[in-house]
């Protein structure tokens, strides 16, 4: 064996992380038949199961047939018109001035996160992430050789800035937050987000703020805002926001464009120039048809999006209203919001075993807290995530009935 082969690392980059959780959970369905009177309730994935609304599909069809440029390579940082529209609408949403050169369009929000980390970190650097974490963030950090420094949250699932301060080292490059949170559902208070921003700013770090689910925030909308969503923070009011903040967004949930892969990052133009190197190498440009679809949606579907938001908030209310039936049996609702409910189960077994048993015994597919926490995290072994956005009130009631009457 050569010296070079002996010095190779034991793990490849992909072997350094775990299997995709949603795909892993789907394998639990192999060999199981669900009777017609008790079909599978699948609350494992936070993605719309319906296609875009008919008007948007018609616009996409016309685009495919009439816009030749939509089938070609486009700018690496995205369609200029979409960048400008997102900058304008974000400016209205947050009450701040944001220009198109602060915006890059990416192939989904996961790619925005990947591009961000490629632009701000090197091998062996560290990023602080609250637990329970969004598993794709953890996977990318693993594959990049970046230390994912766990910031445990308490019963309210809110991270503590003072505790985060104690985790900062010379290798720390960023703090990454998700609000409304995936997997916890909780909406981070504006003052908490500001505290993390000030912590990052004071220590020369970046604050990565993933707001994929911001269109389903329950807080009161500013007057005149098209999408009728809440204002979750005031970070953009700082004249120097772009030196610290990296804002991530997704069009997938708002306009049901999951398969078209359209996301965004908003930050300093100089940082976008670094991210452009990554984006050009990985995908060359975002999906052109998806970008035009997102632009059409932003310009034409504000009323429809407000109705979708109202429906999601109604389903959240149904979760909260119906949960006492489980609470009486020892369950605890830790967080609910956007697409998610995060629960603590009462059973004397780890949550991954509970989740697999639920498939067999109740016909419910959800994800265990062990998929969102470090292996040695005892809290994750008691927790479960429900992605309820695709269940109506009847479906939520049926899920609760099944969980209430478990045979174990």
C-alpha positions in Angstrom: 0.0 0.0 0.0 1.4 3.4 -0.9 2.0 6.2 1.5 -0.7 8.3 -0.2 -3.3 5.6 0.2 -2.5 5.2 3.9 -2.9 8.9 4.5 -6.4 9.1 2.9 -9.2 9.9 5.4 -11.2 7.0 6.6 -14.6 8.6 5.6 -15.6 10.2 2.3 -17.6 13.4 2.5 -20.9 11.7 2.0 -20.1 8.9 4.5 -19.5 11.5 7.1 -23.3 12.1 7.4 -26.5 10.1 7.8 -29.0 8.9 5.2 -31.7 11.4 4.1 -34.3 11.1 6.9 -37.4 11.4 4.7 -36.1 8.7 2.4 -35.1 6.5 5.4 -38.6 6.9 6.8 -40.3 5.9 3.5 -38.4 2.6 3.7 -40.4 1.8 6.9 -43.4 1.4 4.6 -41.9 -1.5 2.7 -44.0 -4.7 2.9 -46.9 -3.0 4.9 -50.4 -2.8 3.4 -52.8 -0.2 4.6 -56.5 -1.2 4.5 -59.0 1.1 2.6 -60.8 2.0 5.8 -57.5 3.1 7.4 -55.2 4.5 4.8 -51.7 5.8 5.6 -51.5 9.2 7.2 -48.2 10.6 5.9 -47.0 13.5 8.0 -43.3 12.9 7.4 -42.4 15.6 4.8 -42.9 19.3 4.8 -43.8 19.8 1.2 -47.1 20.5 -0.6 -48.6 17.4 -2.2 -50.8 19.5 -4.6 -49.5 21.1 -7.8 -49.5 24.8 -8.3 -52.9 26.5 -8.8 -54.4 26.2 -12.2 -53.7 29.8 -13.2 -50.0 29.4 -12.4 -49.9 26.1 -14.3 -51.4 27.8 -17.3 -48.8 30.5 -17.1 -46.1 27.9 -17.0 -47.6 26.1 -20.0 -47.6 29.3 -22.0 -44.1 30.1 -21.0 -42.9 26.7 -22.1 -44.4 27.1 -25.5 -43.7 30.8 -26.2 -40.5 31.8 -24.3 -37.5 30.2 -26.0 -35.0 31.8 -23.6 -36.6 30.0 -20.7 -35.1 26.7 -22.0 -31.6 28.1 -22.1 -28.9 29.0 -19.5 -29.7 32.1 -17.6 -27.7 34.3 -15.3 -26.0 32.4 -12.5 -27.5 34.7 -9.8 -30.9 34.4 -11.3 -33.5 36.1 -13.4 -33.1 39.9 -13.0 -36.8 40.5 -12.9 -37.3 38.0 -10.1 -34.4 39.4 -8.1 -35.9 42.8 -8.4 -39.4 41.6 -7.5 -38.1 39.7 -4.4 -36.1 42.7 -3.3 -39.1 45.0 -3.6 -41.5 42.6 -1.8 -39.0 41.9 0.9 -38.5 45.6 1.4 -42.3 46.0 1.9 -42.5 43.0 4.1 -39.7 44.1 6.4 -40.1 47.8 6.1 -36.6 48.3 4.7 -34.7 49.1 1.6 -33.4 46.1 -0.2 -32.0 46.3 -3.8 -31.8 43.6 -6.5 -28.0 43.3 -6.2 -28.5 42.0 -2.6 -30.5 39.1 -4.0 -29.4 35.8 -5.6 -31.9 33.1 -6.9 -30.8 29.5 -6.2 -32.0 26.0 -7.0 -34.0 25.7 -3.8 -33.4 27.0 -0.4 -31.1 24.0 0.5 -28.8 25.2 -2.3 -28.9 28.7 -0.8 -27.6 27.3 2.5 -25.0 25.2 0.7 -23.8 28.2 -1.3 -23.7 30.3 1.9 -21.5 27.9 3.8 -19.2 27.5 0.8 -18.7 31.2 0.7 -18.1 31.9 4.4 -16.3 28.8 5.8 -13.3 26.6 5.3 -12.4 23.1 6.4 -12.6 22.7 10.1 -14.6 25.9 10.8 -17.7 25.8 13.0 -21.3 26.9 12.7 -23.7 27.0 15.7 -27.1 25.5 15.1 -30.0 25.1 17.6 -31.2 21.6 18.3 -33.6 20.1 17.2 -31.9 21.1 13.9 -33.1 21.0 10.3 -31.5 17.8 9.2 -30.4 19.0 5.8 -28.4 21.8 7.4 -26.6 19.3 9.6 -26.0 17.0 6.6 -24.3 19.7 4.6 -22.1 20.8 7.5 -21.0 17.2 7.9 -20.2 16.8 4.2 -18.3 20.1 4.2 -16.1 19.1 7.1 -17.6 22.0 9.2 -18.3 21.5 12.9 -22.0 21.6 13.7 -22.0 23.0 17.2 -25.3 22.0 18.8 -27.1 24.7 20.8 -29.8 22.8 22.8 -33.1 24.4 23.2 -35.4 24.1 26.2 -39.1 23.0 26.5 -40.1 26.1 24.5 -37.7 25.2 21.7 -36.3 28.7 21.7 -32.5 29.0 21.6 -30.7 31.1 24.2 -28.3 33.8 22.9 -26.2 33.7 26.1 -25.7 30.0 25.8 -24.8 30.5 22.1 -22.2 33.1 23.2 -20.5 30.4 25.4 -20.1 28.2 22.3 -18.3 30.7 20.2 -14.6 29.8 19.4 -12.0 31.2 17.1 -13.3 28.7 14.5 -16.9 29.9 14.7 -18.0 31.5 11.4 -21.8 31.7 11.7 -25.0 31.1 13.7 -27.8 29.5 11.7 -31.5 29.9 12.7 -34.7 28.7 11.1 -37.9 30.6 11.8 -40.7 29.7 11.7 -38.8 26.7 12.9 -38.3 23.4 11.1 -38.8 21.0 12.9 -40.2 22.7 15.9 -42.8 25.0 14.3 -42.1 27.8 16.8 -41.9 31.4 15.6 -38.9 33.1 17.0 -39.8 36.4 18.7 -38.4 39.5 17.0 -36.4 40.4 20.1 -34.8 37.0 20.1 -33.8 37.2 16.5 -32.4 40.7 17.1 -30.4 39.3 20.1 -28.8 36.7 17.9 -28.1 39.3 15.2 -26.3 41.6 17.7 -24.4 38.6 19.0 -23.2 37.7 15.6 -22.4 41.3 14.7 -20.4 41.9 17.9 -18.3 38.8 17.2 -17.7 39.2 13.5 -19.9 36.3 12.6 -22.6 35.8 10.0 -26.2 35.2 11.0 -27.8 32.8 8.6 -31.6 33.2 8.9 -33.6 30.6 7.0 -37.2 31.9 6.6 -38.5 29.3 4.2 -41.9 29.3 6.0 -42.2 33.0 6.5 -45.4 33.2 4.3 -47.2 31.1 7.0 -46.1 33.2 10.0 -49.1 33.8 12.2 -48.1 37.3 13.3 -50.1 40.4 12.1 -49.2 41.6 8.7 -48.1 45.2 8.0 -50.7 47.4 6.4 -50.8 47.0 2.6 -48.5 44.0 2.4 -49.6 41.9 -0.5 -49.1 38.4 0.9 -50.7 39.3 4.3 -47.9 37.7 6.3 -46.2 38.8 9.5 -43.2 40.9 10.2 -40.9 38.6 12.2 -38.0 40.9 12.8 -36.4 44.3 12.1 -32.9 43.2 11.1 -33.1 44.9 7.7 -33.6 48.3 9.4 -29.9 48.3 10.4 -28.0 50.2 7.7 -25.2 47.7 7.9 -27.5 44.6 7.8 -25.8 43.1 4.8 -22.4 42.8 6.6 -23.9 40.3 9.1 -27.2 38.9 7.8 -27.6 36.2 5.2 -31.4 35.8 4.7 -32.6 32.6 3.0 -36.0 32.0 1.4 -37.9 29.5 -0.7 -40.7 29.9 -3.2 -41.5 26.1 -3.0 -44.0 26.3 -0.1 -45.7 29.6 -1.1 -46.5 28.7 -4.7 -46.2 24.9 -4.6 -43.1 24.9 -6.8 -41.2 22.2 -4.9 -40.3 20.3 -8.1 -39.1 23.4 -9.8 -36.4 24.1 -7.2 -36.4 27.9 -6.7 -35.0 29.6 -3.5 -33.1 32.7 -2.7 -30.4 34.3 -0.6 -30.3 38.0 0.4 -27.0 39.5 1.6 -24.1 41.7 0.6 -23.3 41.8 -3.1 -19.6 41.0 -2.3 -20.7 37.8 -0.6 -23.0 36.9 -3.5 -20.0 37.2 -5.8 -18.3 34.5 -3.7 -21.5 32.3 -3.7 -21.7 32.7 -7.5 -18.6 30.6 -7.8 -20.3 27.7 -6.1 -23.6 28.2 -7.9 -21.9 28.3 -11.3 -20.0 25.1 -10.6 -23.0 23.1 -9.2 -26.0 24.2 -11.4 -24.8 27.0 -13.7 -28.1 28.7 -13.2 -31.4 28.2 -11.4 -34.3 26.5 -13.2 -35.5 29.1 -15.7 -39.1 27.9 -15.9 -39.3 27.8 -12.2 -38.0 31.3 -11.8 -40.6 32.7 -14.3 -43.2 30.7 -12.4 -42.1 32.2 -9.1 -42.2 35.7 -10.6 -45.7 35.2 -12.0 -46.8 33.9 -8.6 -45.4 36.9 -6.8 -47.1 39.3 -9.1 -50.5 37.6 -9.4 -51.2 35.3 -6.5 -51.2 37.5 -3.4 -54.9 36.8 -2.7 -54.5 33.1 -3.3 -51.4 33.0 -1.0 -53.3 34.8 1.7 -56.0 32.1 1.5 -53.3 29.3 1.7 -51.8 31.0 4.7 -55.2 31.2 6.4 -55.8 27.5 5.8 -52.4 26.5 7.2 -53.1 28.7 10.3 -56.5 27.0 10.7 -54.8 23.6 10.6 -52.4 24.8 13.3 -55.4 25.8 15.3 -56.9 22.4 14.9 -53.6 20.8 16.2 -53.7 23.0 19.3 -57.5 22.5 19.8 -57.4 18.7 19.5 -54.2 18.1 21.4 -55.7 17.8 24.9 -56.9 14.3 24.0 -53.3 13.3 23.7 -52.1 15.4 26.6 -54.4 13.4 28.9 -52.4 10.4 27.9 -49.0 11.9 28.6 -48.1 13.6 25.4 -46.8 17.1 25.3 -47.1 19.7 22.5 -43.8 21.5 22.4 -44.3 23.7 19.4 -46.8 24.3 16.5 -46.5 26.7 13.6 -46.0 26.9 9.8 -46.1 23.3 8.6 -45.1 21.6 11.9 -46.1 20.3 15.3 -43.3 19.0 17.5 -44.3 16.6 20.3 -43.0 14.7 23.3 -44.3 11.2 23.5 -45.0 9.3 26.7 -43.6 5.8 25.9 -40.7 4.0 27.4 -38.9 3.6 24.1 -36.8 5.8 21.9 -38.6 7.9 19.3 -37.2 6.1 16.3 -38.7 2.9 17.6 -42.0 4.7 18.4 -42.1 6.2 14.9 -41.6 2.8 13.2 -44.2 1.2 15.5 -46.7 4.0 14.5 -46.5 2.9 10.9 -47.4 -0.7 11.8 -49.9 -0.1 14.6 -51.5 3.2 13.6 -50.8 3.8 9.9 -49.1 7.1 10.7 -45.7 8.0 9.2 -43.9 10.8 11.0 -40.3 11.5 11.9 -38.6 10.8 15.2 -36.7 13.5 17.2 -33.5 11.4 16.8 -33.4 12.6 13.2 -33.1 16.2 14.4 -30.7 15.8 17.3 -27.2 14.5 18.1 -26.9 10.8 18.8 -26.3 11.3 22.5 -29.2 13.8 22.9 -31.7 12.3 25.3 -34.4 14.9 24.5 -34.5 13.7 20.9 -35.4 10.2 22.0 -38.6 11.5 23.4 -39.7 13.7 20.5 -41.6 13.4 17.3 -42.2 15.8 14.4 -45.6 16.0 12.6 -45.7 17.9 9.2 -49.4 18.6 9.3 -49.7 21.1 6.4 -51.2 18.5 4.1 -53.9 17.3 6.6 -57.3 19.1 6.8 -59.2 19.2 10.1 -60.7 15.8 9.5 -57.3 14.3 8.8 -55.9 15.9 11.9 -58.7 14.5 14.0 -58.2 11.0 12.5 -54.5 11.2 13.3 -55.2 12.2 16.9 -57.7 9.3 17.2 -55.1 6.8 16.0 -52.4 8.2 18.4 -54.9 8.2 21.3 -55.8 4.5 20.8 -52.4 3.0 20.4 -52.0 -0.6 21.6 -48.7 0.1 23.3 
